Amino acid sequence: MFVDLKKNKIILIGGGKLLLKTAEFFEKRRYDIRVILSVRHSKEKIKKKTFKSILEKKNINFDVVRNINKDKKFLRYIKKNKDLLVLCIGPSWIINNEILKYLKNRIFNINCIPLPKYLGGAHFTWQILNNCLDCGIYLQKITNKIDKGAVVLGQKFKLNIKH
């Protein structure tokens, strides 16, 4: 096992409904979680409310960060917490080597794209433009290269949509 989840410390980085549901899942199970939002993700609308206001209302700990790679508070926190698990869902940053060094085997991306066919940003747009119904869900190690880390768990499937 990579991380001792008995310590129950998890950071979620990114945005969207999947990250929100993941935060609620861990919060319900009494994990010590913290959500890291980019400025863009903090203003993102979910059911006409900002992501930031939803987290505030649910009393979920979060920070809004301009650049995670330069955030001293985040770096101190990951250095101090050796059993920390970090899950990224649509992060705004490519994580630098200094952070990756401290989070070795403890930082993962949850990707909802058919790897390795579509990588990086705007993958859903490219899939739509290409009329591609390939899908997937992957737990992938984070590296300093977009969507290039080893896949720990994964499943490909096709959407069953009638046009």
Residue pairs with C-beta under 8 A, 6 or more apart in sequence:
2 85
2 105
2 106
3 83
3 84
3 85
3 105
3 106
4 83
5 85
7 81
7 83
7 84
8 30
8 31
8 32
9 31
9 32
9 33
9 81
9 83
9 84
9 85
10 26
10 31
10 32
10 33
10 34
10 84
10 85
10 86
10 87
11 33
11 34
11 35
11 36
11 77
11 78
11 84
11 85
11 86
11 87
12 19
12 22
12 23
12 26
12 33
12 34
12 35
12 36
12 86
12 87
12 88
12 89
13 35
13 36
13 68
13 86
13 87
13 88
13 89
13 91
14 37
14 41
14 88
14 89
14 90
14 91
14 92
15 37
15 38
15 40
15 41
15 44
15 51
15 89
15 90
15 92
16 41
16 44
16 46
16 89
16 90
17 46
18 89
18 90
18 110
18 112
19 35
19 89
19 90
20 46
20 51
20 54
20 55
22 87
22 89
22 110
23 33
23 35
23 55
23 58
23 60
24 58
24 60
26 33
27 33
27 58
27 60
33 60
33 61
34 61
34 62
34 63
34 77
35 55
35 60
35 61
35 62
35 63
36 62
36 63
36 65
36 68
36 74
37 51
37 52
37 55
37 62
37 63
37 64
37 65
38 64
38 65
38 66
38 68
38 91
38 92
38 93
39 64
39 66
40 92
41 51
41 90
41 92
42 50
42 51
42 52
42 64
43 50
43 51
43 52
44 50
44 51
45 51
46 54
49 57
52 62
52 64
55 62
63 71
63 73
63 74
65 71
65 74
67 93
68 74
68 91
68 93
68 95
68 99
69 93
69 95
69 96
69 98
69 99
74 99
75 98
75 99
75 102
77 84
78 84
78 86
78 99
78 102
78 103
79 102
84 103
84 106
85 106
85 108
86 103
86 106
86 107
86 108
86 142
87 108
87 109
87 110
88 95
88 107
88 108
88 109
88 110
88 142
89 109
89 110
91 109
94 144
94 145
94 146
95 103
95 107
95 142
95 144
96 144
97 144
99 107
100 107
100 142
100 143
100 144
103 142
105 141
107 141
107 142
108 139
108 140
108 141
108 142
108 149
108 152
109 138
109 139
109 140
109 141
109 142
109 147
109 149
110 137
110 138
110 139
110 140
111 136
111 137
111 138
111 139
111 140
111 147
112 135
112 136
112 137
112 138
113 119
113 123
113 124
113 127
113 135
113 136
113 138
113 147
114 127
114 132
114 134
114 135
114 136
114 156
115 136
115 138
115 140
115 147
115 151
115 154
116 147
117 132
117 134
118 126
118 127
118 132
119 146
119 147
119 148
120 146
120 147
126 132
127 134
133 158
133 159
133 160
133 161
134 156
134 158
134 159
135 156
135 157
135 158
135 159
136 154
136 155
136 156
136 157
137 154
137 155
138 151
138 153
138 154
138 155
139 151
139 152
139 153
139 154
140 147
140 149
140 150
140 151
140 152
140 154
141 149
141 150
141 151
141 152
142 149
143 149
